[in-house]
């Protein structure tokens, strides 16, 4: 069966709808609404996640983590761990990120076959 691009877009729309109906995604949105009501906590969580991502990227590139950045990450972690709204959000965020990563991997794997010619 030949799959036209229209079919791909219809299925992509169906995936988007399924994501919107997923309990883990809904939990993330609800936790995000609570977090948004606490501006300083929201900023701490944002800063924590950004710094965590920067350190992970640097490490993946073979860079040694900068001690100052690790200390800042630990300082933010200490602040966040005492804030239930932040912890609820981070738990929902991590749960969703894990599932979203799996979904992305499935999609990426299906498209990688067409690029495999470049590996030869």
C-alpha positions as CSV (number, residue, x, y, z in Angstrom):
1,X,0.0,0.0,0.0
2,X,1.4,3.3,-1.0
3,X,1.4,6.0,1.7
4,X,0.9,9.5,0.4
5,X,2.0,12.6,2.4
6,X,-1.6,13.4,3.2
7,X,-1.9,10.1,5.0
8,X,1.3,10.9,7.0
9,X,-0.1,14.3,8.0
10,X,-3.4,12.7,9.0
11,X,-1.6,10.2,11.2
12,X,0.6,13.0,12.6
13,X,-2.6,14.9,13.6
14,X,-3.9,11.7,15.2
15,X,-0.6,11.4,17.2
16,X,-1.0,15.1,18.3
17,X,-4.5,14.4,19.5
18,X,-3.4,11.2,21.3
19,X,-0.7,13.2,23.1
20,X,-3.2,15.8,24.2
21,X,-5.4,13.0,25.6
22,X,-2.5,11.2,27.4
23,X,-2.8,11.3,31.2
24,X,1.0,11.9,31.7
25,X,0.8,14.9,29.4
26,X,-2.3,16.2,31.2
27,X,-0.5,15.8,34.5
28,X,2.4,17.9,33.1
29,X,0.0,20.6,32.0
30,X,-1.7,20.7,35.4
31,X,1.6,20.7,37.3
32,X,2.7,23.5,35.0
33,X,-0.4,25.6,35.8
34,X,0.3,25.2,39.6
35,X,4.0,26.1,39.0
36,X,3.1,29.2,37.0
37,X,1.3,30.6,40.1
38,X,4.6,30.6,42.0
39,X,6.8,32.9,40.0
40,X,10.0,32.5,42.0
41,X,9.6,28.7,42.1
42,X,8.9,28.7,38.4
43,X,12.1,30.6,37.7
44,X,14.1,28.3,39.9
45,X,12.7,25.2,38.1
46,X,13.4,26.8,34.7
47,X,16.9,27.8,35.6
48,X,17.5,24.3,37.0
49,X,16.3,22.5,33.9
50,X,18.3,24.9,31.6
51,X,21.5,24.4,33.5
52,X,20.9,20.7,33.7
53,X,20.5,20.5,29.9
54,X,23.6,22.7,29.3
55,X,25.7,20.4,31.6
56,X,24.4,17.3,29.9
57,X,25.2,18.8,26.5
58,X,28.7,19.8,27.5
59,X,29.3,16.3,28.9
60,X,28.0,14.7,25.7
61,X,30.5,16.8,23.8
62,X,33.4,15.6,26.0
63,X,33.7,18.8,28.0
64,X,34.4,18.6,31.7
65,X,31.6,20.1,33.8
66,X,32.6,23.4,35.2
67,X,32.7,23.3,39.0
68,X,30.8,26.6,39.3
69,X,27.9,25.3,37.2
70,X,27.7,22.1,39.2
71,X,27.6,24.1,42.4
72,X,24.8,26.3,41.0
73,X,22.9,23.2,39.9
74,X,23.2,21.8,43.4
75,X,22.1,25.1,44.9
76,X,19.0,25.2,42.8
77,X,18.3,21.5,43.6
78,X,18.4,22.3,47.3
79,X,15.9,25.1,46.8
80,X,13.6,23.1,44.6
81,X,13.5,20.0,46.8
82,X,11.8,21.9,49.5
83,X,9.0,23.2,47.3
84,X,6.2,20.7,46.7
85,X,5.0,22.5,43.6
86,X,8.4,22.3,42.0
87,X,8.8,18.6,42.8
88,X,5.4,17.8,41.5
89,X,6.2,19.6,38.2
90,X,9.6,18.0,37.9
91,X,8.2,14.5,38.5
92,X,5.5,15.2,35.8
93,X,8.1,16.7,33.5
94,X,10.5,13.7,33.8
95,X,7.7,11.2,33.3
96,X,6.5,13.0,30.2
97,X,10.0,13.6,28.9
98,X,10.7,9.8,29.1
99,X,7.5,9.0,27.2
100,X,8.1,11.8,24.7
101,X,11.6,10.5,24.1
102,X,10.3,7.0,23.3
103,X,7.8,8.5,20.9
104,X,10.5,10.6,19.2
105,X,12.8,7.5,19.0
106,X,10.1,5.5,17.2
107,X,9.6,8.3,14.7
108,X,13.3,8.9,14.3
109,X,13.9,5.2,13.7
110,X,11.3,5.0,11.0
111,X,12.9,7.9,9.2
112,X,16.5,6.7,9.7
113,X,16.2,3.9,7.2
114,X,15.9,6.4,4.4
115,X,19.1,8.1,5.5
116,X,21.1,4.8,5.9
117,X,22.5,5.2,2.4
118,X,24.7,7.9,3.8
119,X,26.3,5.5,6.3
120,X,27.9,3.4,3.6
